[in-house]
Amino acid sequence: MKLTEITVTRAIPASAEKVFEVWMDPKSPGGPWFGAERVILNPIVDGLFYLAVKHEGRTWPHYGRFVRIERPHRVEYTWVSEGTQGVESVVAVTFEPRGDQTDVTLRHSGVPDDEMGRRHEQGWTWVLSKLAERF
């Protein structure tokens, strides 16, 4: 199976500390976990997560494990879903201060290079737009 990497970036009008906290808090509107049908989240290194997202009339389960957390600059976790064909991929998110805003860059590597895998780019772009709207 051929794999690819997806990268999306967005400037967020808030400090890296504030943006990082929203990203990690499942109760915070704008974060990637917020609004899911079901979330189990243990945001520590080797902590696990389960995320059930309702989309296009069905529930899409996602699973993973946090592998790196460097507050407030970086978080990295594995990502397994139907969209990765059960393959463990890696999501790395960096939070770079730029004056009074933060550049958030999300790199999702090890994604299958097929239609389902490439749809992650739309999903992550939507997640970053929700994060921007939060601020």
ROTORMAR-769243 format. One record per residue (C-alpha): residue in three letters; x, y negated, z negated. Coordinates in steps of 0.25 Angstrom, whole numbers. Example, Ala and Ser with C-alpha at 12.3 -4.5 7.8 and 13.67 -1.06 7.14 Angstrom:
% ROTORMAR-769243
 res     x     y     z
 Ala    49    18   -31
 Ser    55     4   -29
//
This chain:
% ROTORMAR-769243
 res     x     y     z
 Met     0     0     0
 Lys     5   -14     4
 Leu     5   -24    -7
 Thr     5   -39    -7
 Glu     6   -51   -16
 Ile    -4   -62   -18
 Thr     0   -76   -23
 Val    -9   -87   -27
 Thr    -6  -100   -33
 Arg   -14  -112   -39
 Ala   -11  -125   -46
 Ile   -20  -125   -59
 Pro   -21  -139   -66
 Ala   -17  -135   -80
 Ser    -5  -131   -88
 Ala     1  -117   -86
 Glu    -2  -114  -101
 Lys   -17  -117   -99
 Val   -18  -110   -85
 Phe   -11   -97   -91
 Glu   -20   -97  -103
 Val   -33   -97   -94
 Trp   -26   -86   -85
 Met   -24   -77   -97
 Asp   -38   -79  -104
 Pro   -49   -71   -99
 Lys   -59   -81  -106
 Ser   -54   -93   -98
 Pro   -61   -97   -86
 Gly   -52   -98   -74
 Gly   -43   -87   -78
 Pro   -42   -74   -70
 Trp   -49   -65   -80
 Phe   -61   -75   -83
 Gly   -75   -71   -78
 Ala   -71   -57   -75
 Glu   -82   -47   -78
 Arg   -73   -40   -88
 Val   -59   -43   -93
 Ile   -50   -36  -103
 Leu   -37   -44  -104
 Asn   -25   -42  -113
 Pro   -16   -53  -108
 Ile    -2   -48  -114
 Val     9   -41  -107
 Asp     4   -26  -105
 Gly   -10   -31  -108
 Leu   -20   -25   -99
 Phe   -32   -32   -92
 Tyr   -45   -28   -85
 Leu   -53   -38   -76
 Ala   -66   -34   -70
 Val   -70   -45   -59
 Lys   -83   -46   -53
 His   -81   -49   -38
 Glu   -90   -47   -25
 Gly  -100   -39   -33
 Arg   -91   -29   -40
 Thr   -82   -28   -52
 Trp   -67   -28   -49
 Pro   -58   -22   -60
 His   -44   -27   -62
 Tyr   -33   -21   -72
 Gly   -19   -25   -76
 Arg    -9   -27   -86
 Phe    -1   -40   -90
 Val    14   -39   -87
 Arg    19   -53   -90
 Ile    13   -65   -98
 Glu    22   -77   -99
 Arg    13   -88  -105
 Pro    10   -98   -98
 His    18   -95   -85
 Arg    15   -81   -80
 Val     6   -69   -81
 Glu     8   -56   -74
 Tyr    -1   -44   -74
 Thr    -4   -31   -66
 Trp   -17   -31   -58
 Val   -25   -18   -53
 Ser   -38   -19   -46
 Glu   -46   -13   -34
 Gly   -39   -24   -26
 Thr   -25   -19   -29
 Gln   -30    -5   -26
 Gly   -26    -1   -40
 Val   -12    -5   -38
 Glu    -6   -13   -49
 Ser    -3   -27   -44
 Val     3   -39   -52
 Val    -2   -52   -54
 Ala     8   -63   -59
 Val     3   -77   -62
 Thr    12   -89   -65
 Phe     8  -102   -71
 Glu    18  -113   -66
 Pro    16  -127   -72
 Arg    16  -138   -62
 Gly    14  -152   -69
 Asp     0  -152   -74
 Gln    -4  -139   -67
 Thr     0  -125   -66
 Asp     3  -117   -53
 Val    -3  -103   -55
 Thr     3   -92   -46
 Leu    -3   -78   -45
 Arg     5   -67   -38
 His    -2   -54   -37
 Ser     8   -44   -32
 Gly     6   -29   -28
 Val    -8   -32   -22
 Pro   -12   -22   -10
 Asp   -10   -29     3
 Asp   -25   -27     8
 Glu   -38   -34     8
 Met   -41   -31    -6
 Gly   -27   -34   -12
 Arg   -27   -48    -4
 Arg   -40   -52   -10
 His   -33   -54   -23
 Glu   -28   -67   -17
 Gln   -42   -72   -16
 Gly   -45   -67   -30
 Trp   -32   -74   -36
 Thr   -35   -87   -29
 Trp   -49   -87   -35
 Val   -43   -84   -49
 Leu   -33   -96   -48
 Ser   -44  -105   -42
 Lys   -53  -102   -55
 Leu   -41  -105   -64
 Ala   -39  -118   -57
 Glu   -54  -121   -59
 Arg   -52  -119   -74
 Phe   -43  -131   -75
//
